[in-house]
Amino acid sequence: MRRLLFLSYLRPIINGRGFDFKEPNVGDERRMDIVITCRDKRHVIELKIWHGPRYHQKGLKQLSDYLDTYSLKEGYLLIYNFNKNKEYKQEQIAFADKQIFAVWV
């Protein structure tokens, strides 16, 4: 459901300029959420639900591995937080040799 909601927002933006791919297999039976190809540039977006800092670190590692698959150094992490006292924020995260732009909603 969260992927569908995000893609419904994204589709008009990339319409006619690019393509989105949902859950392509990347090996070892793992899948990534969204890959967008727009104007000859590829963007990897991982969607996660907030389950705490430890799970967040695993998500960063997973996204970093996906970025390696495409030889990319930048990626995006969209985190859905369903806690009552959640904080909406964005953050630029340096992880391994990657730059990850993370947004909590």
C-alpha positions as CSV (number, residue, x, y, z in Angstrom):
1,M,0.0,0.0,0.0
2,R,2.8,2.5,0.9
3,R,4.5,1.8,-2.4
4,L,1.2,2.4,-4.4
5,L,0.7,5.7,-2.6
6,F,4.2,6.9,-3.3
7,L,4.0,5.8,-6.9
8,S,0.7,7.6,-7.4
9,Y,2.5,10.8,-6.3
10,L,5.6,10.1,-8.4
11,R,3.9,9.0,-11.7
12,P,2.9,12.5,-12.9
13,I,6.4,13.8,-12.2
14,I,8.2,11.2,-14.3
15,N,5.4,10.8,-16.9
16,G,7.0,11.0,-20.4
17,R,10.5,11.6,-19.0
18,G,11.3,8.2,-17.4
19,F,10.2,4.9,-16.1
20,D,9.7,3.3,-12.8
21,F,10.3,-0.4,-11.9
22,K,8.8,-2.1,-8.9
23,E,10.7,-4.8,-7.0
24,P,13.2,-6.0,-9.6
25,N,15.1,-9.1,-8.5
26,V,18.7,-8.1,-7.6
27,G,20.0,-11.6,-6.7
28,D,19.9,-13.9,-3.7
29,E,16.1,-13.7,-3.8
30,R,16.3,-10.1,-2.6
31,R,14.2,-7.3,-4.1
32,M,14.4,-3.5,-4.0
33,D,11.4,-1.3,-3.8
34,I,11.6,1.2,-6.6
35,V,14.1,2.0,-9.4
36,I,13.4,5.1,-11.5
37,T,15.2,5.8,-14.7
38,C,14.8,9.4,-15.8
39,R,16.8,11.3,-18.4
40,D,19.5,8.6,-18.5
41,K,20.0,8.6,-14.8
42,R,19.0,5.8,-12.4
43,H,17.6,6.4,-8.9
44,V,17.1,3.7,-6.3
45,I,14.4,4.4,-3.6
46,E,14.0,2.1,-0.7
47,L,10.7,2.2,1.4
48,K,10.8,1.1,5.0
49,I,8.5,1.2,8.0
50,W,10.2,2.6,11.1
51,H,10.9,-0.1,13.6
52,G,13.7,1.6,15.6
53,P,17.4,2.4,15.1
54,R,18.7,-1.2,14.7
55,Y,16.2,-1.9,11.9
56,H,17.1,1.5,10.4
57,Q,20.8,0.5,10.2
58,K,19.8,-2.7,8.4
59,G,17.8,-0.7,5.9
60,L,20.8,1.6,5.2
61,K,23.0,-1.5,4.6
62,Q,20.3,-3.0,2.3
63,L,20.0,0.2,0.3
64,S,23.8,0.5,0.1
65,D,24.0,-3.0,-1.3
66,Y,21.3,-2.2,-3.9
67,L,23.3,0.9,-4.9
68,D,26.3,-1.3,-5.4
69,T,24.3,-3.4,-7.9
70,Y,23.9,-0.3,-10.1
71,S,27.3,1.2,-9.3
72,L,25.6,4.2,-7.7
73,K,26.8,6.4,-4.9
74,E,23.5,8.2,-4.1
75,G,20.2,6.7,-3.0
76,Y,16.9,7.5,-1.3
77,L,15.2,6.1,1.8
78,L,11.6,6.8,2.5
79,I,10.6,5.9,6.0
80,Y,7.0,5.6,7.1
81,N,6.7,6.2,10.9
82,F,3.3,5.2,12.4
83,N,4.2,6.2,16.0
84,K,1.8,8.8,17.6
85,N,4.6,11.2,18.5
86,K,6.5,10.9,15.2
87,E,8.8,13.6,13.9
88,Y,8.7,14.6,10.2
89,K,12.3,15.1,9.1
90,Q,14.8,14.7,6.4
91,E,18.4,13.9,6.7
92,Q,21.5,13.4,4.5
93,I,23.2,10.3,5.7
94,A,26.8,9.2,4.8
95,F,26.8,5.4,4.9
96,A,29.8,3.4,3.8
97,D,30.8,5.3,0.6
98,K,27.3,6.3,-0.2
99,Q,25.1,9.4,0.3
100,I,21.6,8.6,1.3
101,F,18.8,11.1,1.4
102,A,16.3,9.9,4.0
103,V,12.9,11.3,4.8
104,W,10.6,10.3,7.7
105,V,6.9,10.7,7.1
